[in-house]
Amino acid sequence: MDSVIGNLSPGLLAYCLAVVFIAGLIRGYCGFGFSALVVASLTLVLPPVEVIPFVLLLEIAASAGMLPAVWRSVDWRLIGWLFAGYAIGAPLGLYALVNVPEAIVRVTISLIILVISAALLRGMVFRAANHSGSIAATGVVAGAVNGVSAIGGLPVVLLMLANASSAAVTRASIVAFLLLGDIYATGFTYGSGLITPDVLVRFVVLLVPMFLGVLLGSRQFVRSNPDSFKALALWLLIGLASIGLLRVLLS
């Protein structure tokens, strides 16, 4: 079949539209999960080098669209320490990309997320999650992991869920951190020449289903019981970490 929009066939384009809409719903409600879901789904049919650049652009657009509504709830002290660590970790990720197999990183981080998420679901409290050193260290890990795999944001989400903050503050802080982190990562992507005309076309076309999903997901968050947010977010983390493990086992 002849290619059409952004070098995507009609069938492949329809698949991309559906995946981005569903991921947008989850992003709108939880504040995270978009990249991990889209990358896991679209790299089944497209090379990662073609997927990650426009996913980063979509993430920036999603966070920028959500940030005005959650601005007052953002824990900027937490964001500052996280991003300080992330800026240090990102260059380490470039080194790891060459010297450490992605499978090892993905399995290690996924197992850590599974264990800690399960512990949090059972009511365990991690008091160290509120300390500046722990927050900055998590940022370093997230930055380094992001250079090797698409799950760099998950350790940050886990830290925020382990924090004693409300659902609104947690969700808002996740949105703010992802905006800063994705802008930073996109700078590296642009410098590597990966932002091509096809990437820009795909980004523009997929904005519509993503924003529709984010809008509907955000409305559902406003209407829902705040107490249900943490449990749902933890189950989502467990699901994303499990997907990461399956990808390694099936590859």
C-alpha angles and dihedrals in degrees: 000000000000116000118247127169117031090346090298124131117233092256094048091046091053090051091050092049092052094046093048092048093051092045089049090056091055092044091051093052103037101024093233144048098078099110096042093050097043095044092047091050102039098043086066087072105018134046113262090238088063095045107043097059096057092039089057090051091049090049091053091050092048094050093044090052094048099040100077091058094049101032096110092052097054116116096222094183089059091046092050094054093042095051092045088059093041092055089055094044098048095070088047087056090059089055091046090050089066101034107032124059112242091226092062092050094045094049094046096049093041092053092048091050092048094051097045094042090053090049092051091049088055090054101259114156122218104199092181088068088081096054119103092228093054091047094050091045090053089053090053091051092047092050093048094045092048089062091058105033142007096255100078093116095055097077088053092051090049091052091050092050089050088054119093093241126126122260091256094051093045094049093044093049092049090053092049094047094048090051092054094041095049093048088052092048092046089057089061090045093052091047089055091056094245096127097091130168090259090053091052092048092050090047093053094045094048094048091083099057091039094053091044090053093045091050094051092044092050091051090052091052091054091051097044131089109267090220090066094056099078095048093047092047091050092050089049089052090050090050094049092046090050090052088052091053093047091051090056094046093048097044 
